[in-house]
Amino acid sequence: MHVGAMLNCPEKALQKHTGRPARHAVPPRSFPLPFPVRRRMRLTDHTDYSLRTLIYVAVHPDALVHVQSVADAFGIPKNHLVKIVQKLGQLGFLHTVRGRSGGIRLGRAPERIGLGEVVRAMEPDFAMVECFHQGDSACVITSACHLRGVLGEALRAYFAVLDRYTLADLVAQPAVLRRLLGDTAAAVVPVADIKVRKRLAAT
């Protein structure tokens, strides 16, 4: 996750990078990191795959997406992805349809799916250091140390950036994303086709 400049002054960092006020900024595709990549902080794969799944589904607004197609596009084990999809469905980010013609689609408009909301829901723990869990720290200087407060401020700055963006910001170029994902006709089922099939089955 792109933490570096954001932790110091997220508003100024975004404004300098985009050339416009932060509240009107578009999500940057890349961000200069002030440290080697091998030392970066990372979201869990669970959260990473959740965001990728939402992006994939969002660029197919008129279709039910097969979970297998998402797994194939990103090289994610399907069994692992199924669990993620189930949780996203329980949280209301996805709507799942069972059956042979089933699949997944967004549970709400992409403009109403905040990135900070997704990360908070899917990431298991934000304790950057042991003393974030009060009462469980074995560190002898916890009672007099200000590190927890500093890191807590950094974490709030990180989420302040995420909270400014929604899923809609990430899929502003759906055609380009679909091409990069290597979509095939079999990857999705148009919702209109599903409705036709149901009407035919009922006659």
Secondary structure, DSSP 8 states (H G I E B T S, - for coil): ---HHHHH-HHHHHHHHHSS-GGG----S----SS-GGG-----HHHHHHHHHHHHHHT-TTEEE-HHHHHHHHT--HHHHHHHHHHHHHTTSEEEE-STT-EEEESS-GGG-BHHHHHHHH-S---SSGGGSTT----TTTTT--HHHHHHHHHHHHHHHHTT-BHHHHTS-HHHHHHHTT--GGGEEEHHHHHHHHHHHH-
